[in-house]
Amino acid sequence: MDEADYIIIGGGPAGAALAARLAAAAVAPKIILVEAGGRRPSLLSRIPAGIALRVPLRNRENYALQTLPQPGLNGRRGYVPRGRGLGGSSLINAMIYVRGQPEDYDHWASLGCTGWSFAEVLPLFRRAEANRRGSDAWHGAEGPLAVADPASPSPVSRDFIRAARACGLRENADFNGPDQEGVGFYQVLQKDGRRLDAARAYLGDPPYPAHLQVLTETRASRIVLADGRATGVIVEGPAGQRALKARREVILCGGAIASPQLLMLSGIGPAAHLAGLGIPVIRDLPAVGENLQDHLDYTLNAAMRGQGLLGYTPAVLGEILRGALPYLRHGTGILSSNVAEAGGFIRSSPMADRPDLQLHFCTGLVDDHGRRFHAATGIALHVCVLRPQSRGRVRLAAADPRRPVEIDPRFLSAPADLDLLVAGVRMVHRILAAEPLARHHGRILHPVDVADEEALRAMIRARADTIYHPVGTCRMGADPASVVDPQLRVRGIAGLRVADASIMPTLVSGNTQAPTVMIGEKAADLVLQAGS
């Protein structure tokens, strides 16, 4: 099948949701889903605790990109792990199911994004969800995304929650309910204690329906444009280069890095930048690649001892070996851990009208994204700024789809982001020092005097980095300067949409897989309405 009604580029959470919903339509269109990575997840991807070996290192499921040197981080390059394969970043992420705050989506609507208020997207979240707790006004139980409580959380994670409560924070059993604020265990995208990536959740295992063709190990190199319309895609795969024809639409679901890259390679983007690389300008859209936002994160690492903590030690290796059989039989034990088992959403000060900081409590040392190994067990207590003011961009490094793009988040270019992180770092130090967490005798790996304002700011600049939630580079809006309109149509190009995290006008207050799936669900409705 070299011709289809719809060609979807990218098999991550949005692309998988979109492809599955279109394929299940009453009058099913012909669909080609193009994915640069492989078809089946690795064993380490399926095992939740395997995240400890998939995120830090470049591998067949992780592009392991880097940012440009960041002036706000003392000239350091940030680390940008991105998933490769059917399932996208849901193959390597921490499986945390968080939607954000209702105000996030109401803000989108206030910017002119009609149809994207929280009341309008909540049914899409519920439609996608199969929550083990059952269905209610906030949750669904019949969708493809398996959402569950942690199968075997570490007792140390429970001690983190108790220590946070001792610091005046309240416990919250449902971050996706009426109120996000508080600390607790995260629900995870797992089924029977095993990772359920978005592609397997939505598409299942092959064979796929005859009207859905899935091309893996196939890279999209250029959108074919004729008379102001997207008519197909040039792809390169195992059999070489080929042209795919789209009778109705081409839909980009590559994410905040790959979607603007493909638009620019196709001549859609900032005219001067494209012309400087020798790319013919088809449509001058200066906002393509702009508006990059990400959650800047600081990690407090402490060597500790406790049940269920991970580390590169003989004792942990023995625990993993002993836990293999219970995991294979029941999906329980240390291998079922998503590592970031607990966390929460807190206010930087009583003046904040809603939570503006997020905590992740990890049951292992996460020093330099886990790339710096320590022969010890321990914990990593993360804090990130939920709605950063800093804005960056993505640009092509060359007119070659095989070359990584230039990623420039411009972290801490907005002074307010550093002010918030200072408050957050002080809070995580308070929690670490509170009982019952303190009784595990943690030794802080990178100590700092939190009472010394300048020392604390210097430590943040020396150690902070992304926690992997880039969005916004194909901004949705009602204004003519936006990349896509509220129906996700690329401005000035017929038959072309973008449906992934890149369309977010502003970053949501939390992890981004669930919102990205929702965007795929919304895109399916928009596409089917347009085609009916």
C-alpha positions as CSV (number, residue, x, y, z in Angstrom):
1,M,0.0,0.0,0.0
2,D,1.8,3.1,-1.2
3,E,-1.4,5.1,-1.1
4,A,-3.8,5.7,1.7
5,D,-6.4,8.2,2.9
6,Y,-4.3,9.2,5.9
7,I,-0.6,9.0,6.5
8,I,0.4,9.4,10.2
9,I,4.1,10.1,10.9
10,G,5.2,8.8,14.3
11,G,4.0,5.9,16.4
12,G,4.2,7.4,19.8
13,P,1.3,8.0,22.2
14,A,-0.5,10.5,20.0
15,G,0.1,8.6,16.7
16,A,-0.9,5.3,18.2
17,A,-4.1,6.7,19.6
18,L,-4.9,8.5,16.4
19,A,-4.2,5.5,14.2
20,A,-6.3,3.2,16.3
21,R,-9.3,5.5,16.5
22,L,-9.3,6.1,12.7
23,A,-8.9,2.4,12.0
24,A,-11.9,1.7,14.2
25,A,-14.2,4.2,12.5
26,A,-17.5,3.0,11.1
27,V,-16.3,3.5,7.6
28,A,-12.7,2.7,8.1
29,P,-10.3,4.7,6.0
30,K,-7.0,3.4,4.7
31,I,-4.1,4.4,7.0
32,I,-0.4,4.2,6.8
33,L,1.5,4.7,10.1
34,V,5.2,5.5,9.7
35,E,7.6,4.9,12.6
36,A,11.4,5.4,12.4
37,G,12.0,2.8,15.2
38,G,11.2,-0.8,15.6
39,R,8.0,-2.7,15.9
40,R,8.4,-4.7,19.2
41,P,9.6,-3.3,22.5
42,S,12.6,-4.9,24.1
43,L,12.4,-7.1,27.2
44,L,14.0,-4.2,29.3
45,S,11.3,-1.9,28.1
46,R,8.5,-4.2,29.1
47,I,10.0,-4.6,32.6
48,P,9.2,-1.4,34.5
49,A,12.4,-1.3,36.5
50,G,14.3,-1.6,33.2
51,I,13.9,2.2,32.9
52,A,17.1,2.4,35.0
53,L,19.0,1.0,31.9
54,R,16.9,2.5,29.1
55,V,16.9,6.2,30.0
56,P,20.5,6.9,30.7
57,L,22.0,5.3,27.6
58,R,21.6,5.6,23.9
59,N,20.1,2.4,22.6
60,R,17.6,1.2,20.0
61,E,14.7,2.6,21.9
62,N,16.3,5.9,23.0
63,Y,17.7,8.6,20.7
64,A,19.5,10.1,23.7
65,L,19.8,13.6,22.3
66,Q,21.5,16.7,23.7
67,T,20.7,20.4,24.0
68,L,22.9,23.2,22.9
69,P,25.1,24.5,25.7
70,Q,22.9,26.3,28.1
71,P,24.2,29.7,29.5
72,G,21.7,29.4,32.4
73,L,23.3,26.1,33.3
74,N,26.9,27.2,33.3
75,G,27.3,26.2,29.6
76,R,26.4,22.6,30.2
77,R,24.5,20.6,27.5
78,G,21.2,19.1,28.7
79,Y,20.2,15.5,28.1
80,V,17.1,14.8,26.0
81,P,16.1,11.1,26.0
82,R,13.4,10.5,23.4
83,G,11.7,7.2,22.6
84,R,12.3,5.3,19.3
85,G,9.9,2.6,18.1
86,L,6.2,2.0,18.2
87,G,5.1,3.5,21.4
88,G,7.6,6.4,21.2
89,S,8.7,7.7,24.6
90,S,6.1,5.5,26.3
91,L,8.7,2.8,25.8
92,I,11.3,4.4,28.1
93,N,9.4,6.8,30.4
94,A,8.5,6.4,34.1
95,M,4.9,5.4,33.1
96,I,3.4,8.1,35.3
97,Y,-0.3,8.9,34.6
98,V,-0.9,12.6,35.3
99,R,-3.1,14.9,33.3
100,G,-2.2,18.3,34.7
101,Q,-4.5,20.9,36.2
102,P,-7.9,22.0,34.8
103,E,-6.6,25.5,34.7
104,D,-3.9,24.4,32.1
105,Y,-6.6,23.6,29.5
106,D,-8.9,26.5,30.4
107,H,-5.9,28.7,29.8
108,W,-5.5,27.1,26.3
109,A,-9.2,27.9,25.7
110,S,-8.7,31.5,26.9
111,L,-5.9,31.9,24.2
112,G,-8.5,31.1,21.5
113,C,-8.1,27.4,21.4
114,T,-11.8,26.6,21.0
115,G,-12.7,23.1,22.1
116,W,-9.7,22.6,24.4
117,S,-11.1,23.7,27.8
118,F,-10.9,21.1,30.6
119,A,-14.6,20.4,30.5
120,E,-14.2,19.6,26.8
121,V,-11.0,17.4,27.1
122,L,-12.0,15.5,30.3
123,P,-14.3,13.1,28.3
124,L,-11.3,12.3,26.1
125,F,-9.1,11.5,29.1
126,R,-11.9,9.3,30.4
127,R,-12.4,7.6,27.0
128,A,-8.7,6.7,26.9
129,E,-8.5,5.4,30.4
130,A,-9.0,1.9,31.9
131,N,-8.4,2.7,35.5
132,R,-8.2,-0.3,37.9
133,R,-10.1,1.8,40.5
134,G,-13.1,1.9,38.2
135,S,-15.2,4.6,36.6
136,D,-16.4,7.9,38.1
137,A,-16.8,11.5,37.1
138,W,-13.1,11.9,36.8
139,H,-12.0,8.5,35.4
140,G,-12.8,5.9,32.8
141,A,-12.6,2.1,33.0
142,E,-13.2,1.0,29.4
143,G,-10.4,2.6,27.5
144,P,-7.2,1.1,26.1
145,L,-4.8,2.8,28.6
146,A,-4.3,0.5,31.6
147,V,-3.9,2.8,34.7
148,A,-3.1,1.1,38.0
149,D,-1.6,1.7,41.4
150,P,2.0,0.6,41.9
151,A,2.1,-3.1,42.3
152,S,4.8,-3.3,45.0
153,P,6.0,0.1,46.1
154,S,9.0,0.4,48.3
155,P,8.3,1.1,52.0
156,V,10.8,4.0,51.7
157,S,8.4,5.6,49.2
158,R,5.7,5.5,51.9
159,D,8.2,7.0,54.3
160,F,8.7,9.9,51.9
161,I,5.0,10.5,51.9
162,R,5.0,10.5,55.7
163,A,8.0,12.8,55.9
164,A,6.3,15.2,53.5
165,R,3.2,15.2,55.7
166,A,5.4,16.0,58.7
167,C,6.5,19.1,56.7
168,G,2.9,20.3,56.4
169,L,2.0,18.8,53.0
170,R,-1.2,16.9,52.8
171,E,-1.6,13.4,51.3
172,N,-3.5,13.1,48.0
173,A,-4.7,9.7,46.8
174,D,-5.6,10.9,43.3
175,F,-3.6,13.5,41.4
176,N,-6.2,13.3,38.6
177,G,-9.2,14.0,40.7
178,P,-10.8,17.2,41.9
179,D,-7.6,18.6,43.4
180,Q,-4.0,17.9,42.3
181,E,-2.3,19.4,45.3
182,G,-0.5,17.1,47.8
183,V,1.8,14.1,48.0
184,G,1.2,10.4,47.4
185,F,1.8,7.5,45.1
186,Y,1.6,8.0,41.3
187,Q,-0.7,5.9,39.3
188,V,1.2,4.2,36.5
189,L,0.5,3.0,32.9
190,Q,0.9,-0.7,33.7
191,K,-1.1,-3.8,33.3
192,D,-0.4,-6.7,35.7
193,G,2.7,-4.9,36.9
194,R,4.2,-4.6,33.5
195,R,4.7,-1.6,31.3
196,L,1.9,-1.1,28.7
197,D,3.3,1.3,26.1
198,A,0.9,3.4,24.1
199,A,1.3,1.4,20.9
200,R,0.5,-2.0,22.4
201,A,-2.4,-0.4,24.4
202,Y,-4.0,1.1,21.3
203,L,-2.9,-1.1,18.4
204,G,-2.3,-4.4,20.1
205,D,0.1,-6.9,18.5
206,P,0.4,-7.7,14.8
207,P,-1.3,-8.6,12.6
208,Y,-3.1,-5.2,12.2
209,P,-6.3,-4.7,10.3
210,A,-5.9,-4.8,6.5
211,H,-6.7,-1.1,6.1
212,L,-3.9,-0.2,8.6
213,Q,-0.4,-0.5,7.3
214,V,2.4,0.0,9.9
215,L,5.8,0.8,8.5
216,T,8.6,0.5,11.0
217,E,12.3,1.2,10.7
218,T,11.1,3.9,8.2
219,R,12.0,7.5,8.5
220,A,10.0,10.3,7.0
221,S,12.3,12.7,5.2
222,R,10.0,15.2,3.5
223,I,6.3,16.1,3.1
224,V,5.3,16.2,-0.5
225,L,3.6,19.5,-1.2
226,A,1.7,20.6,-4.4
227,D,-0.2,23.8,-4.9
228,G,-0.4,24.5,-1.2
229,R,-1.5,21.0,-0.2
230,A,0.2,18.1,1.4
231,T,-0.2,15.2,-0.9
232,G,2.2,12.6,0.5
233,V,5.5,11.8,2.3
234,I,8.9,10.7,1.1
235,V,10.2,8.0,3.4
236,E,13.3,5.9,3.7
237,G,13.2,2.4,5.0
238,P,14.8,-1.1,4.6
239,A,13.9,-1.2,0.9
240,G,15.2,2.3,0.2
241,Q,13.3,5.5,-0.6
242,R,9.7,5.5,-1.6
243,A,6.9,8.0,-2.0
244,L,3.6,7.5,-0.1
245,K,0.5,9.3,-1.4
246,A,-2.1,10.7,0.9
247,R,-5.6,11.1,-0.6
248,R,-6.9,13.1,2.3
249,E,-4.3,14.2,5.0
250,V,-0.8,13.9,6.3
251,I,-0.7,14.1,10.1
252,L,2.5,14.6,12.0
253,C,2.8,12.9,15.4
254,G,6.5,13.0,15.9
255,G,6.6,15.1,19.0
256,A,8.1,18.4,20.0
257,I,11.5,17.6,18.4
258,A,10.6,15.6,15.3
259,S,7.5,17.3,14.1
260,P,9.0,20.8,13.7
261,Q,12.1,19.1,12.2
262,L,10.0,17.5,9.4
263,L,8.0,20.7,8.8
264,M,11.3,22.6,8.3
265,L,12.8,19.9,6.1
266,S,9.7,20.2,3.9
267,G,10.1,24.0,3.5
268,I,7.6,25.0,6.2
269,G,9.1,27.3,8.8
270,P,11.2,30.4,9.4
271,A,12.1,31.5,5.9
272,A,15.5,33.0,6.6
273,H,16.6,29.8,8.6
274,L,15.4,27.5,5.8
275,A,17.0,29.6,3.0
276,G,20.2,29.6,4.9
277,L,20.3,25.8,4.7
278,G,19.4,25.7,1.0
279,I,15.8,24.5,1.7
280,P,13.2,26.0,-0.7
281,V,10.7,27.9,1.3
282,I,7.1,26.7,0.7
283,R,5.5,28.5,3.6
284,D,7.1,31.1,5.8
285,L,5.9,30.1,9.3
286,P,8.3,31.8,11.8
287,A,6.7,30.0,14.8
288,V,7.7,26.5,13.7
289,G,10.3,25.3,16.2
290,E,9.7,28.3,18.6
291,N,8.0,28.2,22.0
292,L,9.9,25.2,23.3
293,Q,9.0,24.6,26.9
294,D,10.3,21.9,29.3
295,H,10.2,21.1,33.0
296,L,13.6,22.1,34.5
297,D,14.4,19.8,37.4
298,Y,16.8,19.6,40.3
299,T,17.6,16.2,41.9
300,L,18.6,15.8,45.5
301,N,20.5,12.4,45.7
302,A,21.1,10.6,48.9
303,A,22.7,7.3,49.6
304,M,20.4,5.2,51.8
305,R,19.5,1.7,52.8
306,G,16.0,0.4,52.7
307,Q,13.7,-2.3,51.3
308,G,13.0,-2.0,47.6
309,L,15.8,0.6,46.9
310,L,17.7,0.1,43.7
311,G,21.5,0.4,43.1
312,Y,24.5,-1.3,41.6
313,T,25.3,-3.6,44.6
314,P,25.5,-7.4,45.0
315,A,22.6,-7.2,47.5
316,V,20.3,-5.5,45.0
317,L,21.3,-8.0,42.3
318,G,20.4,-10.8,44.6
319,E,17.0,-9.2,45.3
320,I,16.3,-8.8,41.6
321,L,17.2,-12.5,40.9
322,R,15.0,-13.6,43.8
323,G,12.2,-11.4,42.5
324,A,12.3,-12.6,38.9
325,L,9.9,-15.5,39.5
326,P,7.2,-13.5,41.4
327,Y,7.4,-10.9,38.8
328,L,7.0,-13.4,35.9
329,R,4.1,-15.1,37.7
330,H,2.3,-12.2,39.3
331,G,3.8,-8.9,38.0
332,T,4.9,-8.0,41.6
333,G,8.1,-7.3,43.4
334,I,11.0,-4.9,42.7
335,L,11.0,-5.4,38.9
336,S,7.5,-3.9,38.8
337,S,8.7,-0.6,40.1
338,N,8.6,2.4,37.9
339,V,11.4,3.8,40.1
340,A,9.5,7.2,40.4
341,E,6.9,5.6,42.6
342,A,5.7,8.7,44.6
343,G,5.7,12.4,44.4
344,G,3.4,15.3,44.5
345,F,2.4,18.8,43.6
346,I,3.1,21.7,45.9
347,R,3.1,25.5,46.1
348,S,6.3,27.4,46.2
349,S,4.7,29.8,48.7
350,P,1.3,30.4,50.3
351,M,0.9,33.2,47.8
352,A,0.7,30.8,44.9
353,D,-2.9,30.2,43.8
354,R,-2.2,26.6,42.8
355,P,0.7,24.1,42.8
356,D,3.7,25.4,40.8
357,L,6.2,22.7,41.7
358,Q,6.2,18.9,41.2
359,L,8.1,16.3,43.2
360,H,9.3,12.9,42.0
361,F,10.6,10.4,44.6
362,C,12.8,7.8,43.0
363,T,13.9,4.6,44.7
364,G,17.4,4.8,43.3
365,L,20.2,7.3,42.8
366,V,19.6,9.4,39.6
367,D,22.9,11.3,39.4
368,D,23.2,13.0,36.0
369,H,20.1,11.1,34.7
370,G,21.5,7.9,36.0
371,R,24.6,8.1,33.8
372,R,26.9,8.5,36.8
373,F,27.0,5.1,38.5
374,H,27.4,4.7,42.3
375,A,28.0,1.4,44.1
376,A,25.3,2.2,46.6
377,T,21.5,2.1,47.1
378,G,19.8,5.4,47.6
379,I,17.0,7.8,46.6
380,A,16.6,10.7,44.3
381,L,14.1,13.4,45.3
382,H,13.3,15.6,42.3
383,V,11.7,19.0,42.1
384,C,10.7,20.8,38.9
385,V,9.0,24.0,37.9
386,L,5.6,23.2,36.6
387,R,4.9,26.2,34.4
388,P,8.2,27.7,33.4
389,Q,8.5,31.1,31.8
390,S,11.6,30.3,29.9
391,R,11.1,29.7,26.2
392,G,13.5,28.0,23.8
393,R,13.4,26.7,20.2
394,V,14.3,23.8,17.9
395,R,16.3,24.5,14.7
396,L,17.7,22.3,11.9
397,A,21.5,21.7,12.1
398,A,21.5,20.8,8.4
399,A,19.1,20.0,5.5
400,D,19.5,16.3,6.3
401,P,16.8,14.3,8.1
402,R,19.5,12.0,9.6
403,R,21.2,14.9,11.4
404,P,19.9,15.7,15.0
405,V,18.3,19.1,15.3
406,E,19.6,21.9,17.5
407,I,17.6,21.9,20.8
408,D,17.9,25.1,22.8
409,P,15.5,25.2,25.8
410,R,17.1,28.4,27.1
411,F,16.7,27.1,30.6
412,L,16.6,29.8,33.3
413,S,16.5,32.6,30.7
414,A,13.5,33.8,32.8
415,P,14.7,34.7,36.3
416,A,11.4,33.6,37.9
417,D,12.1,30.0,37.1
418,L,15.3,30.1,39.2
419,D,13.4,31.7,42.1
420,L,10.8,28.9,42.0
421,L,13.5,26.2,42.0
422,V,15.2,27.8,45.0
423,A,12.0,27.4,46.9
424,G,11.6,23.9,45.7
425,V,15.1,22.8,46.6
426,R,14.7,24.1,50.1
427,M,11.5,22.1,50.4
428,V,13.0,18.8,49.3
429,H,15.9,19.2,51.8
430,R,13.3,19.7,54.5
431,I,11.5,16.5,53.5
432,L,14.7,14.5,53.4
433,A,15.5,15.7,56.9
434,A,12.1,14.8,58.3
435,E,11.1,11.5,60.0
436,P,10.5,8.8,59.0
437,L,12.6,9.4,55.9
438,A,15.6,10.6,57.9
439,R,15.9,7.4,59.8
440,H,17.3,5.7,56.7
441,H,20.5,7.7,57.3
442,G,20.8,9.4,53.9
443,R,24.2,10.8,52.9
444,I,23.6,13.6,50.4
445,L,25.8,13.2,47.3
446,H,26.0,16.9,46.4
447,P,25.5,18.9,49.7
448,V,24.7,22.6,49.7
449,D,23.8,25.0,52.5
450,V,20.2,25.9,51.6
451,A,20.4,28.9,53.9
452,D,23.1,30.4,51.6
453,E,21.1,31.9,48.7
454,E,24.1,32.4,46.4
455,A,25.4,28.9,47.0
456,L,22.0,27.4,46.4
457,R,21.5,29.3,43.1
458,A,25.0,28.2,42.0
459,M,24.3,24.6,42.8
460,I,21.1,24.7,40.8
461,R,22.9,26.2,37.8
462,A,25.5,23.4,38.2
463,R,23.1,20.5,38.5
464,A,19.6,21.2,37.2
465,D,18.4,19.7,33.9
466,T,15.3,18.6,32.1
467,I,12.9,15.9,33.3
468,Y,11.9,15.1,29.8
469,H,8.7,17.0,28.9
470,P,9.4,19.1,25.8
471,V,6.4,20.7,24.2
472,G,5.1,23.7,22.3
473,T,7.2,23.9,19.1
474,C,4.2,23.7,16.7
475,R,2.1,26.0,18.9
476,M,-1.7,25.8,18.6
477,G,-3.6,29.1,18.6
478,A,-6.3,31.3,17.1
479,D,-3.8,33.9,16.0
480,P,-2.3,33.9,12.5
481,A,1.2,33.6,14.0
482,S,0.4,30.2,15.5
483,V,1.6,27.0,13.6
484,V,-1.7,25.1,13.8
485,D,-5.3,26.3,14.4
486,P,-7.5,24.7,17.1
487,Q,-8.4,22.0,14.6
488,L,-4.7,21.2,14.4
489,R,-4.4,22.2,10.7
490,V,-1.1,23.7,9.7
491,R,-1.7,27.3,8.7
492,G,-1.5,27.9,4.9
493,I,-1.1,24.2,4.0
494,A,-4.2,22.2,3.2
495,G,-4.3,18.5,4.1
496,L,-1.7,18.8,6.8
497,R,-2.1,18.6,10.6
498,V,0.1,18.2,13.7
499,A,-1.2,16.2,16.6
500,D,1.3,15.7,19.5
501,A,2.9,17.5,22.4
502,S,4.3,20.1,20.1
503,I,0.9,21.8,19.7
504,M,0.6,22.7,23.4
505,P,0.5,26.5,23.7
506,T,1.8,26.2,27.2
507,L,3.2,23.3,29.2
508,V,0.8,21.3,31.3
509,S,1.3,21.0,35.1
510,G,2.7,17.5,35.2
511,N,4.0,14.5,33.1
512,T,3.0,14.6,29.5
513,Q,2.1,11.1,28.2
514,A,-1.5,11.3,29.3
515,P,-2.1,14.8,27.7
516,T,-0.3,13.6,24.5
517,V,-2.6,10.6,24.3
518,M,-5.6,13.0,24.8
519,I,-4.3,15.1,21.8
520,G,-4.3,12.0,19.7
521,E,-7.8,11.2,20.8
522,K,-8.9,14.8,20.0
523,A,-7.2,14.7,16.6
524,A,-9.1,11.5,15.7
525,D,-12.4,13.3,16.4
526,L,-11.4,16.3,14.3
527,V,-10.2,14.2,11.4
528,L,-13.3,12.0,11.3
529,Q,-15.6,15.1,11.6
530,A,-13.7,16.7,8.6
531,G,-13.9,13.6,6.6
532,S,-17.6,12.8,7.2
